């Protein structure tokens, strides 16, 4: 688990805008550790964790593309059913809000394939502590604050969303 700098860009939702930005980043050999593209009507949001933040920032500035940097948490997700859900439940149990999350798949040339989750949370330091626990339950090691009840995970109904 580690923190990383993510860049968020809002682009006009027209053919070629995303390809042009990605092409400029590729030309300067900027690789992605994670990338997510979402549409919101006439604009799209691109969130990405570049391997070279300074180079990516410089390219976006040269293209006159406004971007917002943010610190995010990169967490390796075990390859087993429910692993991502477990990470979300650990954060919820400690009253940490997930602003957004997305996954990155690494084919890893020469290494085994892995999956990383990118989390934007309301308290990065606390999230690192919670997810850094070896056996997962920080709650069992600390006293509860009076008047606060732990969040209980509900069983997902068949066909229900992942969140």
N, C-alpha and C positions, 0 to 999 in steps of 0.2 A: 504494500500500500504506500502511496506517495501523493503529495500534492503536485499540481501542475497548473500552468497558465492556459486558460481557454480563451479563444477569441470568438466573439459573436458578431455576426454581420447580418444586416437586413438588406436584401436585394429586391429590386423590382421583379415581379414574377412574370418574366418574359423569356422566350426561348433564347438561349445563348448566354444569358447573364452569369449563371453559375459556371458554365463551361469556360467562359472568359477568365473569371477569377481563378478557377482551379488551374487553368492553363498557365497563367502568370506565375502562380505559386510553383507549379511543376517546372517551369522554365528555370527558376532559381533553385531548384532541387530541394524545395521544402516538402517534407513528408508529413503524414498525419499519424498521430498516435490514436486518434479517435475523431469521428466526424458524424454529424447528424444534420439533416436538412428537413425543415418543416415548412409547410405552406400555411399562410394565414390570409387568404384572399389575394389581394393585389400585390402583396409582398411575401417574400419567403425569408426565413431565418436560417442561417447556417451557423452552427456551433462546431468548432473544431479545436483540437489540442495539437498544435504543430510541434515538430521536433526541434524547431528553431524559432522561438517566439520573436526575437529581434528581426530576423529576416522576413518573417511573415508580416509583422507590423509595418516594416519599411515598404514592402510590396503593396500592401493595402493602402498605405498613405500615398504612394506614387499613383495608384489607380483612382485616388480620391474616393475611396470606399471607407466610410465611417465604421469603426469597430469598437466594441466594448470588451475590455479584458476582465477576466474573473478567475479567482482561485477555485479550483475544483479538486476533488479527491478521486484518484484512480485506484480502484480496488480490484484485485484479481478475483474472479468468480470461479469457484470450483465447478468442474464439469459433472454436475449431478442435478437431478430434478429438484426444483424448489430452492436452489442455492441463491438466486437473486432475491426471491421472496424473503428468505432468511435474513439477508442483509437489510432489507427494508424493515422487517419486523424488529431487528435489533435497534435500528435508529428510532423507530416509533416508540419502543419501550422506554427510551430515554428522552422522549418528548422532543426529538429532533425533527424538524420539518425538511422534507425533500422538495426543494424548489423545482428541480427537474433531474432526470437521470436518463442516460442512454448507454448502449453497450458498444464495445469495440472488439472486433474479432481479429486476431493476429495469427496469420498462417505461419509466421516465424520461420523464415528460411534457416534451415539447420537446427531449429529448436522445435520442441513440441508446440502444437497449436494451443492458444490460450484465449480466454475471454476476459476483458476488463470492463468494469462498470465505471462510468463517470458520474459522480454525484455532485450536485450543487446543493449545499445544505445551509441552514441558518447559523450553524456554529461548527466551523471546520475543525477546530481543535478538539472539541468534545466528540465529534464524529470519528476522528482518528483514534481517540482513546477507546470508544465503544467498539469499533470494528477491528481494532488492533488486539483485542483480548483473545488469548489463545483458546479458551473454552467458551467464549462467546457471551457469558452472562455477567455483565458488569453489575447488574442490579443485585445479584447475590452477594457482591463484595462491598457494596456501599449501602449506607442507611437510606431509607426512603425519607423524602421530605414530607412533613406533616401536611395533610390535606390533599396530597396528590396521589391519585390511584394510577397504577400501571395500565398502559394501553394493552388490551387483550386482542390478539389476532383472531379474526373470524375465519372460519372455514370458507373457502371459495366455493360458490355454487358452480355446477357444470355450465360452461358457456360464459361465465363471468369474466370480466377483464382481469389482467394480471396485477393491476394495482389495487 
